[in-house]
């Protein structure tokens, strides 16, 4: 069942790619570069109880094994993206992105990767997409195994999400559907995203479903503001656990020049597991400042 949506997406691409082949064409190639500076107040996604333990004794073995130097951290995120629309199929958009995340105090969380996506316009305001993402992290399960950590045991004792999700090579494919609803006062984006990871050295296979709603307001011709909320369900195989993540925030987007955009964002993320664990929840707040150059 979990692969049906992905398969249907591919078939829709083949069908709509021909129907919209005569759609008026936009610029065939666009290049975009961005640099984000992010503050995350809970980079290891610790529960409140484990955060309290860190504050009391940051030299505890559990934290040394993860090279945890601080609960919060500043993160620098550069990215480079290419967007292409074929001349014969102008409603089809192909994008490829290289990105990285570099932590100031917790370098073992550094990662880099690439992302590829093909999006097919179903109408002027609705789009279907398929994607592939692969990231490489210095933070892996081998970090724990080398330190003699019993992952199966500590998965139940501690937060566990680190062991299941942070590997040295994460691969996943996805499919999404997005539509834009507009009235005279503001527009709203509604989207659904499915992701399925490709297991390697992680303990458990993971799939996720995310729904997002984002009202967008135009303050001036150059200044936009959006508020968004999302809910994500993450399901692990072998009935390990099923997690629910709820998030909400805002984004201010200011087009300072024709090819330069400055953004300021805030996110608050709440996580809860549906299975019984000793420390079942965490919360984090993220502040993002981003500069985007396109040409």
C-alpha positions in Angstrom: 0.0 0.0 0.0 2.7 2.5 0.9 4.1 2.5 -2.7 0.8 3.0 -4.5 0.9 6.8 -4.1 4.4 6.9 -5.6 3.4 4.6 -8.5 0.3 6.7 -9.3 2.4 9.8 -9.2 4.7 8.5 -12.0 1.7 7.5 -14.2 0.2 11.0 -13.8 3.5 12.5 -14.9 3.4 10.5 -18.1 -0.2 11.5 -18.8 -0.2 15.2 -17.9 3.3 15.8 -19.4 1.7 15.4 -22.8 -1.5 17.3 -22.1 0.4 20.4 -20.9 3.1 20.2 -23.5 1.7 23.3 -25.2 1.5 25.4 -22.0 3.3 28.8 -22.4 6.9 28.5 -21.5 8.8 30.3 -18.8 12.6 30.6 -18.5 14.0 27.2 -19.2 16.9 27.4 -16.7 17.2 29.1 -13.4 20.1 29.1 -10.9 19.5 29.8 -7.2 22.0 30.0 -4.3 21.1 30.5 -0.7 22.8 30.8 2.7 20.9 30.3 5.9 22.0 30.9 9.5 19.8 28.9 11.9 19.6 28.8 15.7 18.1 25.5 17.0 17.6 25.3 20.7 17.4 21.5 20.8 19.7 20.1 18.1 19.8 16.6 19.5 16.0 16.5 19.9 16.3 15.6 23.6 13.2 15.2 25.8 12.8 17.6 28.7 14.1 15.0 31.2 17.3 14.3 29.2 17.8 18.1 28.7 17.7 18.4 32.5 20.2 15.6 32.8 22.5 17.3 30.4 22.4 20.6 32.4 23.2 18.7 35.6 26.0 16.6 34.1 27.0 17.3 30.5 30.0 14.9 30.9 27.8 11.9 31.4 28.8 8.9 29.2 25.6 9.1 27.2 26.4 12.7 26.1 30.1 12.0 25.5 29.2 9.1 23.2 27.2 11.6 21.1 29.8 14.3 21.3 27.1 16.6 22.7 28.7 19.9 23.5 25.5 22.0 23.9 21.8 21.7 23.7 21.3 24.6 21.3 23.6 25.5 18.4 24.1 27.9 15.5 23.9 26.1 12.1 25.2 27.4 8.7 23.3 26.0 5.7 24.5 26.8 2.2 22.7 25.4 -0.8 23.0 25.6 -4.6 20.0 24.7 -6.9 19.4 24.3 -10.6 15.8 24.5 -12.0 15.0 23.4 -15.5 11.8 23.3 -17.6 12.1 21.3 -20.9 11.0 23.2 -24.0 8.6 20.4 -25.1 7.1 20.1 -21.6 7.1 23.5 -20.0 4.7 22.5 -17.2 7.3 20.0 -16.1 10.0 21.3 -13.7 13.2 19.5 -12.9 15.4 20.6 -10.0 18.6 19.5 -8.4 20.1 20.8 -5.2 23.4 20.4 -3.3 23.2 21.4 0.4 25.0 21.2 3.7 24.6 21.9 7.4 27.5 22.9 9.6 27.1 23.2 13.3 29.2 25.6 15.4 29.5 23.5 18.6 28.3 20.0 17.6 30.3 19.1 14.6 29.3 15.4 14.6 25.8 16.6 13.4 27.3 18.1 10.2 25.8 16.7 7.1 25.8 17.4 3.3 23.7 15.9 0.6 21.8 16.3 -2.7 18.2 16.4 -3.6 16.5 15.9 -7.0 12.8 16.5 -7.9 10.6 16.4 -10.9 7.3 18.4 -10.5 4.4 18.1 -13.0 1.8 20.9 -13.2 -1.7 19.4 -13.2 -3.2 22.9 -13.6 -2.0 26.5 -13.1 -2.3 26.0 -9.3 -1.8 22.3 -8.6 1.4 20.4 -8.9 2.5 16.7 -8.4 6.1 15.8 -7.6 8.4 12.9 -7.1 11.8 13.3 -5.4 15.0 11.6 -4.2 17.2 12.7 -1.4 20.5 11.4 -0.1 22.5 12.9 2.8 25.8 12.0 4.4 26.3 12.7 8.1 29.3 12.4 10.5 26.8 11.3 13.1 26.0 7.6 12.6 25.1 4.4 14.5 28.7 3.4 14.1 29.6 6.3 16.5 27.6 4.4 19.2 28.8 0.9 18.3 32.4 2.0 18.4 31.7 3.3 21.9 30.2 0.0 23.0 26.6 1.3 23.2 23.8 -1.3 23.1 21.6 0.3 20.5 18.7 -2.1 21.0 18.7 -1.4 24.7 19.3 2.3 24.6 16.7 2.8 21.9 14.1 2.1 24.6 15.9 3.8 27.5 16.7 7.1 25.7 14.9 9.2 23.1 15.7 6.6 20.4 15.0 8.8 17.4 18.7 9.6 17.0 19.6 5.9 16.6 16.8 5.3 14.0 17.2 8.4 11.9 20.8 9.6 12.1 23.0 7.4 10.0 26.1 8.2 8.0 24.2 7.7 4.7 20.4 8.4 4.6 18.5 7.8 1.4 14.8 8.3 0.7 12.3 8.9 -2.1 9.1 10.8 -1.9 6.0 12.0 -3.7 4.0 15.1 -3.0 0.9 17.0 -4.1 0.5 20.7 -3.7 -2.3 23.1 -4.6 -2.8 26.9 -4.2 -6.1 28.5 -3.3 -6.5 32.2 -3.8 -9.0 34.9 -2.9 -9.0 38.7 -3.0 -7.2 39.0 0.4 -4.7 36.2 0.6 -3.6 32.8 -0.8 -3.3 29.4 0.8 -1.0 26.5 0.0 -2.2 23.0 0.8 0.3 20.1 0.5 0.8 16.5 1.2 4.2 14.8 1.2 5.0 11.1 1.5 8.6 9.9 2.2 10.0 6.4 2.4 13.6 5.8 3.4 15.9 3.2 1.9 17.3 1.1 4.8 21.0 0.8 5.1 22.7 0.6 8.5 19.7 2.2 10.4 17.9 -0.1 12.8 14.5 0.4 11.4 12.8 1.3 8.2 10.9 4.7 8.3 8.1 6.2 6.3 6.3 9.5 6.9 3.2 11.4 5.8 3.1 15.1 6.2 0.2 17.6 5.7 0.8 21.3 5.6 -1.4 24.4 5.3 0.2 27.8 4.7 -1.8 31.1 4.3 0.3 33.7 2.5 -0.3 37.5 2.8 1.0 40.2 0.6 1.9 43.3 2.7 3.6 45.3 -0.2 4.7 44.3 -3.7 8.1 43.3 -2.2 7.0 42.0 1.3 5.2 38.8 2.0 4.4 37.0 5.2 3.1 33.5 5.7 1.9 31.4 8.6 2.0 27.7 8.4 1.1 24.6 10.4 1.9 20.9 9.6 1.4 17.5 11.1 3.6 14.6 10.3 3.2 10.9 11.0 6.3 8.8 11.1 5.9 5.0 11.2 8.7 2.5 12.0 8.7 -1.1 10.8 8.7 -3.9 13.4 6.1 -1.9 15.3 8.9 -0.1 17.2 6.9 3.2 17.4 4.7 5.6 15.6 5.6 9.3 16.1 3.5 12.4 15.6 5.2 15.8 14.9 3.3 19.0 15.0 4.8 22.2 13.9 3.9 25.8 13.3 5.7 29.0 12.5 5.9 32.0 10.2 8.1 33.3 7.3 8.8 36.9 6.3 9.9 37.2 2.7 11.4 40.5 1.4 12.5 40.9 -2.2 15.2 43.6 -1.7 16.2 43.5 -5.4 15.1 41.7 -8.5 17.3 38.7 -7.9 17.8 38.9 -4.1 15.4 37.9 -1.4 15.9 38.0 2.4 13.9 35.8 4.7 13.2 35.5 8.4 11.5 32.4 9.8 10.5 30.9 13.1 9.4 27.3 13.8 8.2 25.6 16.9 8.1 21.8 16.7 6.4 19.4 19.1 7.0 15.6 18.9 5.1 12.8 20.6 5.4 9.0 20.3 2.3 6.8 20.4 4.3 3.9 21.9 5.4 3.6 25.5 8.9 5.0 26.2 10.4 6.5 29.3 11.0 9.9 27.7 8.2 10.2 25.1 8.4 13.8 23.9 10.5 16.7 22.9 10.1 20.3 21.8 12.4 22.6 19.8 12.3 26.2 18.5 14.2 27.2 15.3 15.0 30.7 14.1 16.2 31.1 10.5 17.7 34.0 8.6 18.2 33.3 4.9 19.6 35.1 1.9 18.6 33.9 -1.6 20.2 34.9 -4.9 18.7 33.8 -8.2 19.6 34.4 -11.8 
